[in-house]
Amino acid sequence: MGSVRPYGLSCDHRATPLGTEVGTGASAPLLSWRLSGADPVACLVEVDGLWSSGRLDDPAAIGVRYAGPPLRPRTRYTWQVTLWAGDGTSSTARSWFETGQDAWTGSWIAADPDTVEHVDPPTEGDLALRDHGLSACPQLRRAFEPRSPVVAARLYISAKGLYEARINGHRAGDAELAPGWTDYRRRIQYQTYDVTSCLTEGENVLAVTLADGWWSGFAGFDPRRPGYHYGTFPELIAELHLTYADGTAEVVATGPAESVATGPAESVASGPAEVVASGNGWRAGRGHVRYADLLKGECHDLRAATTGWQLPGFDDSSWSPAVVTGHDHAPLVPSPDEPVRAVRELAPVSVTRTGPGTHLVDFGQNLAGRVRVAVPALEPGARVTIRHAETLDAAGRLDTANLRTADATDVLISAGPATVFEPGFTYHGFRYAEITGVEHPGEVTAVVLHSDTPWTGTFECSDPELDRLQRNIEWGQRGNFVSVPTDCPQRDERLGWLADAQVFLPTACLNADVAAFFAKWLRDVRDAQTPQGGFPNVAPRLSGVAEEGAPGWADAGVLIPWHLYRVYGDARFLDVDSMAAWVDFVQRHNPDLIWRARTGPHYADWLSPGPATPRELLATAFFHRSADLTARAARIHGRTADAERLRTLADDIRTAFIKTFASASGRLTGDTQTGYLLALAFGLLPPEWTAPAARRLAELVEEHGPQTGFLGVNLLCPILSEHGRDDLAHALLNRTAPPSWRYQVRHGATTIWERWDGAGAPSMNSFNHYAFGSVGEWLYGGVAGIGQAPDSVAYRELVIRPLPGELTWARASYESVRGRIAVAWERAGGDFHLAVTVPPGATATVHLPDGQTHQVPSGDHTFRTTEETTA
Ligand code: BGC
């Protein structure tokens, strides 16, 4: 038998998080683990001698909600889980989490906005920056002297805008684009950093650079002046908590008062700091970051550098006192997910001199991030410009037409000496960069940025083009999970469109552990829900985008929580009130249950290359799906009356759907692929009409190839194979003519394109849009065969059903919330070999291509059959 071993311990879906919510009850943390070895029979969780779950005889448990006494703020808790196997052996693993702030003594400060210097473009005429009113990035510094050696230090920090914080020149943490994007009117995130090692005796300096970011910079496609969406200039809030060896503590905070708390270190946690002195010690100045904007780009003028300002001893007497802004602001909450980080670097595949002082760099990969370049000594005032693009034009120059108003241009103005230039407060979507102004650039590197979601999936097979497709899907996910799930990283859009996220989510969950990332974003979605219950089209909400969501977009407010619950088993994803408010909203405005009214900007089956799916059919299918899933969510939370009411509603919508759009032959109004896909996937048809509808879908696919837009594409291969047409699903994967996935691969795609054929008007032709990459779910689930039974949660019951098509081998692995799942199959000499790994506590139904079915427990299993099909 052997023992069971817990690993991958996490608190609220993150390993050892610093600065968690200080919560009990609904916000009490979930302490969870993955499993290896034997099946568990029981578990026990203990938190720091404070709380014990008691032995729970639950063989399915992979997590327990903390239910002990209230947690204190700013406190590290160690915890452990002990698991028992059936043979009585046990095994224990330990981890920790640390709570964040409960209240702030600091307040918001800024460089005096009245003295803000609006920056002209470095050279008139050549950059479209003149009217943008971009301003030099404020630098804020605060010198302080700890009164004795510091044994622990934590920095709690946030900005309206973006910040980069240093203590004595050492970077605090490694978060990029922090504090991340939220609707800053509703909620602002802060980060917590362990900065103990940055502190020294004597004078110390906390130094922060601020930039506009999403708060006061350009965001989305609205060309209006900053200030339109959220704010007008960046602001800072920070508290540095110092704990001394003698057990006392001190707080260096932003704000009007210098705050010092005394008492045992533990009690730093337990009350507001005692204010013993007043006077704002923060000084504000401007330095070499002349402007920084997410869409426009960033300019460093090294002639204006204030060398040493981040170090002790700098004379800041010419700087101005920072001002306390005192604006009302939204609650500060600890960020619940891993931040954006610089996760990897790519060297160019080529650097080509294209003219005097001009080089074209090809990184061989479309990505989101920025370029770092070593710049040799130049004349003071000489400019180096980096422009970015996804593609080249026919003449081999950067093609920036699809960036719209996103200039994506970074500028360095040299002070003379050699330097390394890398912007810090912007990012671009690009494969190519053009560097001008330097005859001999030094090392050039692409720095890849994205929300640091732990990678969980691998897929490879005998067809290199499908492998490339999988890589493209992965890169699409990396490039678009940047604080929020965006539609694209390059043009002046980069918005958290709900449908894009909804269709891609199942694929995203296989590639990476996105539980914490989506927990954050679902707060954005709920923050954007209208008082009437309407979910939005984009989250975080910003000005200029229709508030009420379209069918399939707004419904993501229900579909995404449901899928996350099924994958991660955390019922907190299911906010029944919010989900039910949405369903009730649609029902209220559509009493006959055909969703015609309040469809927002109804985007229909967006970017479908085929005949239009009737809008009311499409909308009503999603209305049913939302009602159906909300009924299930209500039942899971024990809300029986709501569950019954919503179940009846879902049944009634289905009846109305059938009556209005379906006929006994299984034909649907409009006769479109997406119509059939939605009806089949959402269980909208009477059982006897299902087979004819599936046959009609297959006919349409055979005749035309894929004709779905965003709202059907994720269902195409899964539904065809569910109805016995995996041959057709493979035929779609093998198709090379547009529309097809392989067409993109054969035309050099390194990410997924916005349009099937990559041939739209430049303004709507992104080469990094992940929606059509939602076929990734079928690569894992169909080709390799890793799936979850329909009623299973958290991969308790697996369905392993490889669908080999013409391939000779495939392998996939998935680090599920329960533990490792792996499938590897190959064909050899007329035999089919299959190896399967089932995690502890799970069972699997294994379907072999010859029609045999096996029920297997956890562990490693191998199967060998002949290729002949008995089915
Ligand atoms: C975005 C899409 C989005 C759509 C709404 C586009 O501009 O790029 O991905 O879902 O608008 O139809």
Boltz pocket constraint, residues with backbone or C-beta under 6 A from the ligand:
constraints:
  - pocket:
      binder: B
      contacts: [[A, 487], [A, 488], [A, 493], [A, 497], [A, 498], [A, 499], [A, 500], [A, 603], [A, 606], [A, 769]]
      max_distance: 6.0
